[in-house]
Amino acid sequence: MKVINIGDMVYYARISHNTGTYDLCDLRVRTVYDDSFVGVDRQTKRAFILGFNECDVSVFDDRDVALAKVHEAEKLKQDFTLDKDEYE
């Protein structure tokens, strides 16, 4: 991945298998620190603090690569539905 600068657009593959969250966030870089950066989602205006160690793991500069990562994770997801008997 290239050097991240303020104003760059990066794509965050937000994947959480525990909660069943598989999102692709379009982030505009707001702040850059020595070991991390802050990106703001274009739609929700939510800020994400991400480390540079996340680059090419869950943060990408190409949207198609990030989308493929999300689709790959969705294929491996587990079914969290519980039977009616398990509630009782």
Secondary structure, DSSP 8 states (H G I E B T S, - for coil): -----TT-EEEEEEEETTTTEEEEEEEEEEEE-SSEEEEEETTT--EEEEEGGGBTTTEES-HHHHHHHHHHHHHT-------HHHH-
